[in-house]
Amino acid sequence: MPHVYPRHMQSRYVNGLTIRSLRDGDTDTVSSLFARMGQSSRERRFCGAKPRLSDLELSHLARVDRDHHVLVGFVDGDSEPVGIARLVRDGSSAEIAFAVADDLQSRGVGSTLASVLADDARAAGITQLVATVCGDNPRVVALLKRLGDSLSESWQGREREFLVGLGP
Ligand SMILES: CC(C)(COP(=O)(O)OP(=O)(O)OC[C@H]1O[C@@H](n2cnc3c(N)ncnc32)[C@H](O)[C@@H]1OP(=O)(O)O)[C@@H](O)C(=O)NCCC(=O)NCCS
């Protein structure tokens, strides 16, 4: 009996991902993505319980300037953001963090945003990225491993700090 194949080939990756920079002060976009994250994602992103974002936290997360760079991902047919990657510069180093909507995790959105963010960092002369990882988070660790030229890891209390070298 012949195999019955699905009509369309399925990809693990999201088609039609568009990445743009966040506009300074665009708290609506930050809120929209936060609303698409469940409790466990929020805990991983913010290293602790985070049922809601305060106005102060929102304005901090939506800040864009010389040292704050934020990328937002959108997919075709979905008006709400599916992921955010942010970078806060401190000299030649930058703190990075990522968040992807729960229903689109594990489909390459975080890796794609991270890769574009690392390219932007390199272009701006940043040579090291710093990521704080709380608890067990194999997705972000896998993502960080492929991000730069080198990776080192150290424990800071109950959190792990990863240093990603971006090379010359
Ligand atoms: C961490 C996060 C940003 C990763 O983004 P994502 O779009 O889900 O991840 P990707 O699909 O790009 O996959 C990243 C890697 O994790 C791996 N991965 C995916 N699902 C996995 C799973 N369930 N277990 C282990 N590894 C997994 C993928 O294989 C990929 O590695 P590879 O490319 O070497 O195969 C996203 O899951 C997220 O927002 N999590 C909650 C918030 C968070 O943890 N933020 C990070 C704080 S710095």
The ligand as an ORCA input file, in Angstrom:
! r2SCAN-3c Opt
* xyz 0 1
  C      14.998     30.684     24.841
  C      14.219     31.120     23.611
  C      14.455     32.606     23.355
  C      14.735     30.317     22.404
  O      14.013     30.689     21.257
  P      13.282     29.551     20.370
  O      12.744     30.222     19.176
  O      12.323     28.826     21.238
  O      14.493     28.563     20.055
  P      15.003     27.997     18.665
  O      13.899     27.303     17.947
  O      15.700     29.080     17.941
  O      15.984     26.865     19.180
  C      17.110     27.143     19.967
  C      17.837     25.838     20.183
  O      17.192     25.062     21.206
  C      17.003     23.740     20.766
  N      15.745     23.297     21.315
  C      14.529     23.606     20.887
  N      13.603     23.029     21.677
  C      14.271     22.354     22.621
  C      13.878     21.579     23.735
  N      12.575     21.390     24.022
  N      14.836     21.051     24.512
  C      16.137     21.253     24.222
  N      16.571     22.004     23.193
  C      15.642     22.535     22.410
  C      16.911     23.828     19.285
  O      17.263     22.561     18.734
  C      17.897     24.929     18.975
  O      19.204     24.427     18.929
  P      19.840     23.939     17.556
  O      19.536     25.000     16.552
  O      21.263     23.754     17.893
  O      19.108     22.688     17.190
  C      12.681     30.869     23.775
  O      12.460     29.485     23.933
  C      12.066     31.623     24.927
  O      11.587     32.751     24.766
  N      12.053     31.041     26.153
  C      11.475     31.698     27.320
  C      12.261     32.947     27.744
  C      13.740     32.634     27.892
  O      14.136     31.581     28.352
  N      14.590     33.637     27.505
  C      16.013     33.501     27.576
  C      16.569     34.380     28.671
  S      18.178     34.990     28.181
*
